[in-house]
Amino acid sequence: MPVESAQNMVAEMSAEQIRNLEKLLDTPRDGALLRYALGTAYLKAGQTEPALAQLREALARDPRYSAAWKALGNALSEAGRDAEALETWRRGIAAAREKGDRQAEKEMTVFARRLEKKLGGAG
């Protein structure tokens, strides 16, 4: 299968996934998990701004949602918004620590340290 065909297939799958998740918004199933799933689906589809909005909404609904902090930080970093990414990971580290999510805490600590190095080297 040519690469372009595979990319088109993934884009169609992402669009369908997004449509299916959007149908659940403002229903009893709407919550942090749905907003996280929708945010990550938008990211896969290359739609950064809607992804950021949904990940932020996931965190508004559950401020201790470690995976959402990590995903939001990653999305911001990939978008070149390094200062926001660093602040997001720092807040995520605190949330993960409070929740007892050691793996997420470790991962975000590594991401934050790498970004701090990059930012320190850029100045």
Secondary structure in CASP SS format (residue, H / E / C, confidence):
PFRMAT SS
TARGET T0000
AUTHOR 0000-0000-0000
METHOD secondary structure of the structure
MODEL  1
M C 1.00
P C 1.00
V H 1.00
E H 1.00
S H 1.00
A H 1.00
Q H 1.00
N H 1.00
M H 1.00
V H 1.00
A H 1.00
E H 1.00
M H 1.00
S H 1.00
A H 1.00
E H 1.00
Q H 1.00
I H 1.00
R H 1.00
N H 1.00
L H 1.00
E H 1.00
K C 1.00
L C 1.00
L C 1.00
D C 1.00
T C 1.00
P C 1.00
R C 1.00
D C 1.00
G C 1.00
A H 1.00
L H 1.00
L H 1.00
R H 1.00
Y H 1.00
A H 1.00
L H 1.00
G H 1.00
T H 1.00
A H 1.00
Y H 1.00
L H 1.00
K H 1.00
A C 1.00
G C 1.00
Q C 1.00
T H 1.00
E H 1.00
P H 1.00
A H 1.00
L H 1.00
A H 1.00
Q H 1.00
L H 1.00
R H 1.00
E H 1.00
A H 1.00
L H 1.00
A H 1.00
R H 1.00
D C 1.00
P C 1.00
R C 1.00
Y C 1.00
S H 1.00
A H 1.00
A H 1.00
W H 1.00
K H 1.00
A H 1.00
L H 1.00
G H 1.00
N H 1.00
A H 1.00
L H 1.00
S H 1.00
E H 1.00
A C 1.00
G C 1.00
R C 1.00
D H 1.00
A H 1.00
E H 1.00
A H 1.00
L H 1.00
E H 1.00
T H 1.00
W H 1.00
R H 1.00
R H 1.00
G H 1.00
I H 1.00
A H 1.00
A H 1.00
A H 1.00
R H 1.00
E H 1.00
K H 1.00
G C 1.00
D C 1.00
R H 1.00
Q H 1.00
A H 1.00
E H 1.00
K H 1.00
E H 1.00
M H 1.00
T H 1.00
V H 1.00
F H 1.00
A H 1.00
R H 1.00
R H 1.00
L H 1.00
E H 1.00
K H 1.00
K H 1.00
L H 1.00
G H 1.00
G H 1.00
A H 1.00
G C 1.00
END
